[in-house]
């Protein structure tokens, strides 16, 4: 619970800042700027986690960030808003989440932290967030600032799917990735969501892809693969966590394989 109390302000404030930035500037700008968290995560890992400087990792982070930028430029959705303040707030949001990723790794990569139940940790953070949100929602409703209304059925289904896949499953798998790979590698790896999301959106809306989309996607994939390989071959702890132990290999060898 102490860890949840420490981490929750970063995610809660980060979410508020993200949507505030989104209200002031375009979606494309917000996505690009919030994904600069990769660079801040790399820098904070050097300062807070005392990680060794790795020029290859720095190059991988740069390529991933550049790839995201190119992918977003390939999206032909019009940007109706363009606000300097919104862009600045987007960068602030990236810094907030970078601190969250670093502190999450700091807690989870310890021997005691690896024994933490991830669902328990995320559940405690959710309870804290729910408690704060309900209070703010009630104040907003009864003050007339933003009255609450029951959403339509189709919106409820969308909200439910978003809750399950976009929050519960994503937060669990991402936290597990931070525990095994570290904050930087996990942060860079989730960038693959961006080209996949645009591809799915284009499929349903019958959009065509520009050449910049493919260039950006190749850059992102190359950066993800490179940083994961660097983490595997330069970090003994990562290699230990993602590899089978000698006993596990013996156990697999003893399993009979029958394809008939």
SEMARFI-644763 format. One record per residue (C-alpha): residue number from 1; residue in three letters; chain; x, y, z. Coordinates in steps of 0.02 Angstrom, whole numbers, plus 50000, padded with zeros to 5 digits. Example, Ala and Ser with C-alpha at 12.3 -4.5 7.8 and 13.67 -1.06 7.14 Angstrom:
<atom k="1" r="ALA" c="A" u="50615" v="49775" w="50390"/>
<atom k="2" r="SER" c="A" u="50684" v="49947" w="50357"/>
This chain:
<atom k="1" r="UNK" c="A" u="50000" v="50000" w="50000"/>
<atom k="2" r="UNK" c="A" u="50145" v="50119" w="50036"/>
<atom k="3" r="UNK" c="A" u="50213" v="50091" w="49860"/>
<atom k="4" r="UNK" c="A" u="50040" v="50122" w="49786"/>
<atom k="5" r="UNK" c="A" u="50021" v="50283" w="49886"/>
<atom k="6" r="UNK" c="A" u="50189" v="50342" w="49820"/>
<atom k="7" r="UNK" c="A" u="50160" v="50295" w="49637"/>
<atom k="8" r="UNK" c="A" u="49977" v="50340" w="49616"/>
<atom k="9" r="UNK" c="A" u="50000" v="50531" w="49613"/>
<atom k="10" r="UNK" c="A" u="50112" v="50515" w="49459"/>
<atom k="11" r="UNK" c="A" u="49984" v="50416" w="49358"/>
<atom k="12" r="UNK" c="A" u="49835" v="50517" w="49420"/>
<atom k="13" r="UNK" c="A" u="49912" v="50687" w="49388"/>
<atom k="14" r="UNK" c="A" u="49989" v="50623" w="49226"/>
<atom k="15" r="UNK" c="A" u="49818" v="50571" w="49160"/>
<atom k="16" r="UNK" c="A" u="49742" v="50740" w="49203"/>
<atom k="17" r="UNK" c="A" u="49887" v="50833" w="49122"/>
<atom k="18" r="UNK" c="A" u="49873" v="50722" w="48966"/>
<atom k="19" r="UNK" c="A" u="49689" v="50761" w="48937"/>
<atom k="20" r="UNK" c="A" u="49718" v="50944" w="48974"/>
<atom k="21" r="UNK" c="A" u="49855" v="50949" w="48843"/>
<atom k="22" r="UNK" c="A" u="49739" v="50858" w="48722"/>
<atom k="23" r="UNK" c="A" u="49607" v="50994" w="48748"/>
<atom k="24" r="UNK" c="A" u="49731" v="51129" w="48698"/>
<atom k="25" r="UNK" c="A" u="49823" v="51052" w="48551"/>
<atom k="26" r="UNK" c="A" u="49802" v="50918" w="48418"/>
<atom k="27" r="UNK" c="A" u="49799" v="50731" w="48451"/>
<atom k="28" r="UNK" c="A" u="49953" v="50707" w="48342"/>
<atom k="29" r="UNK" c="A" u="50053" v="50835" w="48439"/>
<atom k="30" r="UNK" c="A" u="49998" v="50761" w="48605"/>
<atom k="31" r="UNK" c="A" u="50049" v="50584" w="48555"/>
<atom k="32" r="UNK" c="A" u="50220" v="50639" w="48491"/>
<atom k="33" r="UNK" c="A" u="50258" v="50748" w="48642"/>
<atom k="34" r="UNK" c="A" u="50202" v="50621" w="48772"/>
<atom k="35" r="UNK" c="A" u="50310" v="50490" w="48687"/>
<atom k="36" r="UNK" c="A" u="50462" v="50597" w="48722"/>
<atom k="37" r="UNK" c="A" u="50449" v="50511" w="48892"/>
<atom k="38" r="UNK" c="A" u="50571" v="50385" w="48817"/>
<atom k="39" r="UNK" c="A" u="50708" v="50516" w="48815"/>
<atom k="40" r="UNK" c="A" u="50668" v="50576" w="48990"/>
<atom k="41" r="UNK" c="A" u="50662" v="50397" w="49053"/>
<atom k="42" r="UNK" c="A" u="50835" v="50367" w="48980"/>
<atom k="43" r="UNK" c="A" u="50905" v="50523" w="49065"/>
<atom k="44" r="UNK" c="A" u="50820" v="50490" w="49232"/>
<atom k="45" r="UNK" c="A" u="50884" v="50310" w="49232"/>
<atom k="46" r="UNK" c="A" u="51060" v="50381" w="49227"/>
<atom k="47" r="UNK" c="A" u="51027" v="50501" w="49371"/>
<atom k="48" r="UNK" c="A" u="50909" v="50406" w="49486"/>
<atom k="49" r="UNK" c="A" u="50945" v="50223" w="49448"/>
<atom k="50" r="UNK" c="A" u="51130" v="50255" w="49416"/>
<atom k="51" r="UNK" c="A" u="51120" v="50154" w="49255"/>
<atom k="52" r="UNK" c="A" u="51275" v="50145" w="49147"/>
<atom k="53" r="UNK" c="A" u="51274" v="50260" w="48997"/>
<atom k="54" r="UNK" c="A" u="51248" v="50163" w="48836"/>
<atom k="55" r="UNK" c="A" u="51266" v="50257" w="48672"/>
<atom k="56" r="UNK" c="A" u="51174" v="50120" w="48577"/>
<atom k="57" r="UNK" c="A" u="51023" v="50136" w="48693"/>
<atom k="58" r="UNK" c="A" u="51025" v="50325" w="48671"/>
<atom k="59" r="UNK" c="A" u="51026" v="50304" w="48482"/>
<atom k="60" r="UNK" c="A" u="50884" v="50177" w="48495"/>
<atom k="61" r="UNK" c="A" u="50779" v="50298" w="48597"/>
<atom k="62" r="UNK" c="A" u="50811" v="50436" w="48470"/>
<atom k="63" r="UNK" c="A" u="50763" v="50323" w="48324"/>
<atom k="64" r="UNK" c="A" u="50603" v="50267" w="48413"/>
<atom k="65" r="UNK" c="A" u="50553" v="50447" w="48452"/>
<atom k="66" r="UNK" c="A" u="50590" v="50500" w="48273"/>
<atom k="67" r="UNK" c="A" u="50491" v="50350" w="48208"/>
<atom k="68" r="UNK" c="A" u="50339" v="50398" w="48312"/>
<atom k="69" r="UNK" c="A" u="50352" v="50576" w="48247"/>
<atom k="70" r="UNK" c="A" u="50358" v="50516" w="48065"/>
<atom k="71" r="UNK" c="A" u="50211" v="50397" w="48092"/>
<atom k="72" r="UNK" c="A" u="50103" v="50535" w="48164"/>
<atom k="73" r="UNK" c="A" u="50149" v="50648" w="48018"/>
<atom k="74" r="UNK" c="A" u="50086" v="50513" w="47900"/>
<atom k="75" r="UNK" c="A" u="49913" v="50518" w="47979"/>
<atom k="76" r="UNK" c="A" u="49807" v="50632" w="47870"/>
<atom k="77" r="UNK" c="A" u="49685" v="50680" w="48008"/>
<atom k="78" r="UNK" c="A" u="49675" v="50870" w="48015"/>
<atom k="79" r="UNK" c="A" u="49745" v="50959" w="48166"/>
<atom k="80" r="UNK" c="A" u="49613" v="51087" w="48209"/>
<atom k="81" r="UNK" c="A" u="49706" v="51157" w="48357"/>
<atom k="82" r="UNK" c="A" u="49884" v="51214" w="48379"/>
<atom k="83" r="UNK" c="A" u="49930" v="51284" w="48548"/>
<atom k="84" r="UNK" c="A" u="50103" v="51319" w="48615"/>
<atom k="85" r="UNK" c="A" u="50037" v="51297" w="48792"/>
<atom k="86" r="UNK" c="A" u="49964" v="51127" w="48748"/>
<atom k="87" r="UNK" c="A" u="50130" v="51070" w="48676"/>
<atom k="88" r="UNK" c="A" u="50223" v="51126" w="48832"/>
<atom k="89" r="UNK" c="A" u="50097" v="51034" w="48942"/>
<atom k="90" r="UNK" c="A" u="50122" v="50879" w="48834"/>
<atom k="91" r="UNK" c="A" u="50307" v="50881" w="48874"/>
<atom k="92" r="UNK" c="A" u="50269" v="50906" w="49059"/>
<atom k="93" r="UNK" c="A" u="50158" v="50753" w="49051"/>
<atom k="94" r="UNK" c="A" u="50301" v="50654" w="48974"/>
<atom k="95" r="UNK" c="A" u="50414" v="50704" w="49119"/>
<atom k="96" r="UNK" c="A" u="50283" v="50653" w="49248"/>
<atom k="97" r="UNK" c="A" u="50262" v="50481" w="49172"/>
<atom k="98" r="UNK" c="A" u="50450" v="50461" w="49157"/>
<atom k="99" r="UNK" c="A" u="50467" v="50482" w="49344"/>
<atom k="100" r="UNK" c="A" u="50328" v="50353" w="49367"/>
<atom k="101" r="UNK" c="A" u="50418" v="50226" w="49255"/>
<atom k="102" r="UNK" c="A" u="50584" v="50253" w="49345"/>
<atom k="103" r="UNK" c="A" u="50512" v="50239" w="49520"/>
<atom k="104" r="UNK" c="A" u="50411" v="50087" w="49466"/>
<atom k="105" r="UNK" c="A" u="50571" v="50002" w="49411"/>
<atom k="106" r="UNK" c="A" u="50660" v="50058" w="49569"/>
<atom k="107" r="UNK" c="A" u="50530" v="49969" w="49676"/>
<atom k="108" r="UNK" c="A" u="50501" v="49815" w="49567"/>
<atom k="109" r="UNK" c="A" u="50679" v="49771" w="49520"/>
<atom k="110" r="UNK" c="A" u="50728" v="49739" w="49701"/>
<atom k="111" r="UNK" c="A" u="50722" v="49562" w="49775"/>
<atom k="112" r="UNK" c="A" u="50577" v="49616" w="49885"/>
<atom k="113" r="UNK" c="A" u="50491" v="49705" w="49741"/>
<atom k="114" r="UNK" c="A" u="50492" v="49549" w="49632"/>
<atom k="115" r="UNK" c="A" u="50382" v="49464" w="49762"/>
<atom k="116" r="UNK" c="A" u="50249" v="49598" w="49747"/>
<atom k="117" r="UNK" c="A" u="50083" v="49543" w="49673"/>
<atom k="118" r="UNK" c="A" u="50059" v="49657" w="49524"/>
<atom k="119" r="UNK" c="A" u="49869" v="49644" w="49528"/>
<atom k="120" r="UNK" c="A" u="49875" v="49688" w="49713"/>
<atom k="121" r="UNK" c="A" u="49984" v="49841" w="49680"/>
<atom k="122" r="UNK" c="A" u="49877" v="49901" w="49535"/>
<atom k="123" r="UNK" c="A" u="49719" v="49863" w="49634"/>
<atom k="124" r="UNK" c="A" u="49777" v="49973" w="49778"/>
<atom k="125" r="UNK" c="A" u="49820" v="50112" w="49655"/>
<atom k="126" r="UNK" c="A" u="49648" v="50093" w="49577"/>
<atom k="127" r="UNK" c="A" u="49561" v="50107" w="49746"/>
<atom k="128" r="UNK" c="A" u="49658" v="50265" w="49785"/>
<atom k="129" r="UNK" c="A" u="49615" v="50339" w="49616"/>
<atom k="130" r="UNK" c="A" u="49432" v="50290" w="49632"/>
<atom k="131" r="UNK" c="A" u="49419" v="50370" w="49805"/>
<atom k="132" r="UNK" c="A" u="49491" v="50534" w="49743"/>
<atom k="133" r="UNK" c="A" u="49392" v="50533" w="49580"/>
<atom k="134" r="UNK" c="A" u="49222" v="50503" w="49661"/>
<atom k="135" r="UNK" c="A" u="49249" v="50650" w="49778"/>
<atom k="136" r="UNK" c="A" u="49297" v="50763" w="49633"/>
<atom k="137" r="UNK" c="A" u="49153" v="50701" w="49526"/>
<atom k="138" r="UNK" c="A" u="49026" v="50735" w="49664"/>
<atom k="139" r="UNK" c="A" u="49096" v="50909" w="49691"/>
<atom k="140" r="UNK" c="A" u="49091" v="50941" w="49504"/>
<atom k="141" r="UNK" c="A" u="48911" v="50877" w="49491"/>
<atom k="142" r="UNK" c="A" u="48832" v="50968" w="49637"/>
<atom k="143" r="UNK" c="A" u="48926" v="51129" w="49604"/>
<atom k="144" r="UNK" c="A" u="48856" v="51130" w="49427"/>
<atom k="145" r="UNK" c="A" u="49030" v="51136" w="49351"/>
<atom k="146" r="UNK" c="A" u="49000" v="50976" w="49252"/>
<atom k="147" r="UNK" c="A" u="48838" v="50880" w="49292"/>
<atom k="148" r="UNK" c="A" u="48850" v="50691" w="49283"/>
<atom k="149" r="UNK" c="A" u="48742" v="50596" w="49158"/>
<atom k="150" r="UNK" c="A" u="48720" v="50409" w="49130"/>
<atom k="151" r="UNK" c="A" u="48804" v="50368" w="48963"/>
<atom k="152" r="UNK" c="A" u="48711" v="50278" w="48821"/>
<atom k="153" r="UNK" c="A" u="48723" v="50088" w="48808"/>
<atom k="154" r="UNK" c="A" u="48843" v="50090" w="48660"/>
<atom k="155" r="UNK" c="A" u="48959" v="50206" w="48755"/>
<atom k="156" r="UNK" c="A" u="48954" v="50090" w="48906"/>
<atom k="157" r="UNK" c="A" u="49012" v="49944" w="48799"/>
<atom k="158" r="UNK" c="A" u="49154" v="50049" w="48731"/>
<atom k="159" r="UNK" c="A" u="49202" v="50106" w="48905"/>
<atom k="160" r="UNK" c="A" u="49200" v="49927" w="48967"/>
<atom k="161" r="UNK" c="A" u="49312" v="49866" w="48826"/>
<atom k="162" r="UNK" c="A" u="49430" v="50012" w="48854"/>
<atom k="163" r="UNK" c="A" u="49436" v="49973" w="49039"/>
<atom k="164" r="UNK" c="A" u="49479" v="49789" w="49012"/>
<atom k="165" r="UNK" c="A" u="49601" v="49802" w="48868"/>
<atom k="166" r="UNK" c="A" u="49665" v="49981" w="48879"/>
<atom k="167" r="UNK" c="A" u="49688" v="49989" w="49066"/>
<atom k="168" r="UNK" c="A" u="49682" v="49827" w="49164"/>
<atom k="169" r="UNK" c="A" u="49774" v="49713" w="49041"/>
<atom k="170" r="UNK" c="A" u="49889" v="49850" w="48978"/>
<atom k="171" r="UNK" c="A" u="49940" v="49908" w="49152"/>
<atom k="172" r="UNK" c="A" u="49971" v="49729" w="49209"/>
<atom k="173" r="UNK" c="A" u="50077" v="49680" w="49059"/>
<atom k="174" r="UNK" c="A" u="50172" v="49844" w="49059"/>
<atom k="175" r="UNK" c="A" u="50210" v="49831" w="49245"/>
<atom k="176" r="UNK" c="A" u="50267" v="49652" w="49219"/>
<atom k="177" r="UNK" c="A" u="50379" v="49711" w="49077"/>
<atom k="178" r="UNK" c="A" u="50456" v="49844" w="49189"/>
<atom k="179" r="UNK" c="A" u="50489" v="49712" w="49320"/>
<atom k="180" r="UNK" c="A" u="50580" v="49601" w="49195"/>
<atom k="181" r="UNK" c="A" u="50656" v="49721" w="49067"/>
<atom k="182" r="UNK" c="A" u="50666" v="49887" w="49156"/>
<atom k="183" r="UNK" c="A" u="50578" v="50053" w="49129"/>
<atom k="184" r="UNK" c="A" u="50669" v="50110" w="48972"/>
<atom k="185" r="UNK" c="A" u="50651" v="49948" w="48874"/>
<atom k="186" r="UNK" c="A" u="50468" v="49930" w="48922"/>
<atom k="187" r="UNK" c="A" u="50432" v="50112" w="48879"/>
<atom k="188" r="UNK" c="A" u="50511" v="50098" w="48707"/>
<atom k="189" r="UNK" c="A" u="50426" v="49931" w="48671"/>
<atom k="190" r="UNK" c="A" u="50249" v="49998" w="48695"/>
<atom k="191" r="UNK" c="A" u="50280" v="50120" w="48551"/>
<atom k="192" r="UNK" c="A" u="50228" v="49978" w="48437"/>
<atom k="193" r="UNK" c="A" u="50049" v="50022" w="48489"/>
<atom k="194" r="UNK" c="A" u="50054" v="50180" w="48383"/>
<atom k="195" r="UNK" c="A" u="50081" v="50104" w="48208"/>
<atom k="196" r="UNK" c="A" u="49963" v="49960" w="48251"/>
<atom k="197" r="UNK" c="A" u="49827" v="50081" w="48307"/>
<atom k="198" r="UNK" c="A" u="49842" v="50185" w="48149"/>
<atom k="199" r="UNK" c="A" u="49841" v="50028" w="48041"/>
<atom k="200" r="UNK" c="A" u="49681" v="49963" w="48123"/>
<atom k="201" r="UNK" c="A" u="49599" v="50134" w="48109"/>
<atom k="202" r="UNK" c="A" u="49648" v="50145" w="47925"/>
<atom k="203" r="UNK" c="A" u="49580" v="49970" w="47893"/>
<atom k="204" r="UNK" c="A" u="49408" v="50010" w="47961"/>
<atom k="205" r="UNK" c="A" u="49402" v="50182" w="47878"/>
<atom k="206" r="UNK" c="A" u="49475" v="50119" w="47713"/>
<atom k="207" r="UNK" c="A" u="49624" v="50237" w="47719"/>
<atom k="208" r="UNK" c="A" u="49783" v="50216" w="47619"/>
<atom k="209" r="UNK" c="A" u="49957" v="50222" w="47693"/>
<atom k="210" r="UNK" c="A" u="50089" v="50347" w="47642"/>
<atom k="211" r="UNK" c="A" u="50272" v="50300" w="47624"/>
<atom k="212" r="UNK" c="A" u="50312" v="50399" w="47783"/>
<atom k="213" r="UNK" c="A" u="50205" v="50278" w="47884"/>
<atom k="214" r="UNK" c="A" u="50310" v="50130" w="47830"/>
<atom k="215" r="UNK" c="A" u="50473" v="50223" w="47861"/>
<atom k="216" r="UNK" c="A" u="50418" v="50272" w="48036"/>
<atom k="217" r="UNK" c="A" u="50355" v="50097" w="48075"/>
<atom k="218" r="UNK" c="A" u="50519" v="50018" w="48020"/>
<atom k="219" r="UNK" c="A" u="50612" v="50142" w="48130"/>
<atom k="220" r="UNK" c="A" u="50505" v="50102" w="48282"/>
<atom k="221" r="UNK" c="A" u="50519" v="49914" w="48258"/>
<atom k="222" r="UNK" c="A" u="50707" v="49926" w="48231"/>
<atom k="223" r="UNK" c="A" u="50726" v="50029" w="48391"/>
<atom k="224" r="UNK" c="A" u="50618" v="49909" w="48492"/>
<atom k="225" r="UNK" c="A" u="50715" v="49755" w="48434"/>
<atom k="226" r="UNK" c="A" u="50883" v="49842" w="48458"/>
<atom k="227" r="UNK" c="A" u="50850" v="49904" w="48634"/>
<atom k="228" r="UNK" c="A" u="50780" v="49735" w="48688"/>
<atom k="229" r="UNK" c="A" u="50933" v="49646" w="48619"/>
<atom k="230" r="UNK" c="A" u="51049" v="49772" w="48704"/>
<atom k="231" r="UNK" c="A" u="50958" v="49746" w="48868"/>
<atom k="232" r="UNK" c="A" u="50971" v="49557" w="48850"/>
<atom k="233" r="UNK" c="A" u="51156" v="49551" w="48809"/>
<atom k="234" r="UNK" c="A" u="51216" v="49689" w="48926"/>
<atom k="235" r="UNK" c="A" u="51107" v="49661" w="49080"/>
<atom k="236" r="UNK" c="A" u="51136" v="49497" w="49172"/>
<atom k="237" r="UNK" c="A" u="50978" v="49520" w="49275"/>
<atom k="238" r="UNK" c="A" u="50869" v="49540" w="49121"/>
<atom k="239" r="UNK" c="A" u="50949" v="49389" w="49039"/>
<atom k="240" r="UNK" c="A" u="50916" v="49288" w="49196"/>
<atom k="241" r="UNK" c="A" u="50734" v="49342" w="49205"/>
<atom k="242" r="UNK" c="A" u="50692" v="49305" w="49023"/>
<atom k="243" r="UNK" c="A" u="50792" v="49144" w="49005"/>
<atom k="244" r="UNK" c="A" u="50754" v="48969" w="49064"/>
<atom k="245" r="UNK" c="A" u="50857" v="48906" w="49209"/>
<atom k="246" r="UNK" c="A" u="50959" v="48746" w="49192"/>
<atom k="247" r="UNK" c="A" u="50829" v="48650" w="49294"/>
<atom k="248" r="UNK" c="A" u="50688" v="48717" w="49183"/>
<atom k="249" r="UNK" c="A" u="50782" v="48660" w="49027"/>
<atom k="250" r="UNK" c="A" u="50801" v="48485" w="49102"/>
<atom k="251" r="UNK" c="A" u="50615" v="48483" w="49143"/>
<atom k="252" r="UNK" c="A" u="50572" v="48532" w="48963"/>
<atom k="253" r="UNK" c="A" u="50688" v="48396" w="48896"/>
<atom k="254" r="UNK" c="A" u="50595" v="48267" w="48999"/>
<atom k="255" r="UNK" c="A" u="50426" v="48314" w="48926"/>
<atom k="256" r="UNK" c="A" u="50378" v="48183" w="48795"/>
<atom k="257" r="UNK" c="A" u="50333" v="48255" w="48625"/>
<atom k="258" r="UNK" c="A" u="50208" v="48154" w="48527"/>
<atom k="259" r="UNK" c="A" u="50147" v="48227" w="48363"/>
<atom k="260" r="UNK" c="A" u="50062" v="48071" w="48299"/>
